[in-house]
Structures are given as structure tokens and as C-alpha cells.
């Protein structure tokens, strides 16, 4: 099974089922889903483990490993998100959003805080589709397929989530 994954261009080095771009996407989805920076390597390993377990059970490799990995990462982030108290998550989320390569100014920090708070207030399903669509850059069709819901449901959740987040940013006078 791993050979099939490797033949499809996934993880060609040392049998790793995730290539570098997929790992970056998984890390971003986890971070945006509220997983603290210190726990990101564990989250990436969980995604790898689930892909390897899938192969070990004899299941066919996912049609789009990148989309599948992003959805698994999103689900892991939701699990983590449910397990933590709201105030503990907020500080960790902001730390994980800041990247060392891209120092942010005061305006960016205020916007990051407002977006993080807005994401924190969204229902889990809305937050999940918003992160998958706009931060993991998955098309609606892939999100619907991976979550096992109709495309219309994904679009509805996206619309509601964007409207709520936009209202929150205007309410806080950030934008």
C-alpha cells in the first residue's frame, strides 16, 4: 500500500506518506484550528499514523492525499479544541499563527487576535469548513467529499461562518 502512495508522488523520501507541502498544510490547518505550536509535531504524526493505519488495513490510498490529510488535521484540531478551555486556547492560537519568518506589525497582531477570537466563537462545523476552505485552500467539492456532506451544506456553513466572522470584525472595529 505504501508503494502505491509513493508511486503517486507522496512521501517519496524514506517512505513518508506526507510530502513537505502536505506537511506544511497539515501544520497550518492544525495551527488555525487552535492547536498550540508545541503540539503541532504530534498532530502531524497523528495524520501520518492515520494514513499508515489506513494502508495497513488494506484500504485504498485516498484519491487526494493532501485533501484527506487536511480534513484529518481539521478533525484533530476540533478534538483538541473541544478539550481545552476557551481562554487557554486563545493565547496559544495567537502564538501558533505568528511565524518566525514573518514578523507582524501592530495592525496585523490586532487583526490576528480578532480573527482568532472570531474563529473561537464559531460552531465547530462552521470553523472546520472555514479553515479547510480559506486556510487549507481546499475546494468546496473536496471538503464536501472528505466530510461526507453535500456541497450545498459546505457552502451554507461557509456563508454563515464568513458572515459571522465579518460581523465580529466590524463589531470590534478591526476592519
N, C-alpha and C positions, 0 to 999 in steps of 0.2 A: 504494500500500500504506500509506504513512504517513497518507494521508487516512482510510483505514479505521480506523487506530489512533486518530487524533484524533477521529473520529466516535464511537468507543466510549468517549470521555471520557479518553483517555490523552494526556497531554502537550499540552494544547490551546494552550499558550503557546509560540511560536517553533518549532513542530514537534518539540518534545522528546518522545520516546516514553515517558518516565517522568514521572509527576506527582510532586508533592512528597512525598506519603505513600509512594509506591513507592520513591522515592529514600531516604527515611529507613529503610525496611525493608531495602533493599539494603545501606545503610551498617551497620545493626545486624547483619545476617547476616554481612557481611564481618568486622566487628569481633569478633563472637563466634566466628567461625571462625579467628581468630588473626591477621588482617591488621592491621598496625600503623596507628595513626591517620594517619601521614603518607602511607600508601599507599591510604587509603580513597577519595580523589577519583579515583585511577587505576582502582580497582576499579569504581566507579560508571560511569566512562566505558567500561570494558570491557563492562559489561552493556548500556549504551546501544548500543555498537558492534555487539554481537551481535544485538540486536533490529533495528537498521537493516540489518545484513547479511542477516538473515533476510528482511526486507521486500524488499531489493534482489534477492534470489534468486527472488522471486516466491512465497515461501511465505505461507500464510495467517497472519494475526496470531494469536498464541496465544489460546486461549479465555479464559484468565485471565492477563493480562499480569503482574499482581502476583505470582502464584504462580510463573510462569515465571521472572521476574526474581529471585525469592528463590532458586530452585533454581540458576540460573546463578551467582548470587553465592556460593552454598554451594560449588559446584564450583570457582569461582575461589579461594575460601578454602582448599579442600582442596589445590589445586595449590600455593598459596603455603605451606601448612602442611608439605607434603612437602619443599619446597625449603630449609627453614631448620632449623637445629639447635635442639634442644629448649630449651636454656637461653636462647638469644637470643629465642625466641618468647614465653616466659613474661612477661618484663618488658614487652614491647610489648603483649601481650594485656591486661595489667592497666591499662596506660595508656589503651588504646582503650576499655576498659569504663567507665572513670570519665568522667562527663560533667561539663562545667564548670557546668551549671545545677544539678546535684545533688551537692553536696559530701557525701562519705560519712564516717561515723564509723569508729572503730577496728573495731567489730564487723563493719560492712559490708565493710571492707577485708580482714579475715581471711576472711570468707565468700567474697568475690570471689577471693581468692588460692586458696582451697581448691577452688572451682568451676573456676577456670581450670586448676589442676593436674589436677583430675579429668577435665575435658574433654580435656586434653592426653594423658592416658593411655588414652583410649578409642580403639578402632579407628576408622579413617576413616569407615566406613559408619554406625557407631553414632553418632559425633559429628555426622555430617551430618543424620541424621533427628532427633536430639535438638534441634539448633539450629533446624532447619526447623519442628519441631512447637511447641516451647516458647518460642523467641525470635522466630521469624518468624510464629508463630501460624497456621501452615497446618494445615488438617485432614488427617487420615491419608489420605483419598481423594485429595486434591490432591498430596500428597507421593508417593504410590504412582504416580499418573498421570504426574507430571513426571519421576520417576526411572525409570519403566518397569518397576516391580516390583509384585507383588501386594500388596494391602493387608495381608494376613497377614504378609508379610515386613517391612513397615514396623512393624507392631505388635510383632513379635518383636524387632526391632532396638531399638525404643523401650524395651520391657520390660527387655531385657538392659542397655541403656545406663543407664536410671534405676536399676536395681538396683545396678550397679557404682558409679555416682556416689554413690548413697545410702550404700553400704558405705564408700566412700572418706571421705565427710564424717563418718560415725560413727567410723571408724578414727582420723581426725585430731581427733576430739572437737570438731568445729565445731558440730554440731547434736546 
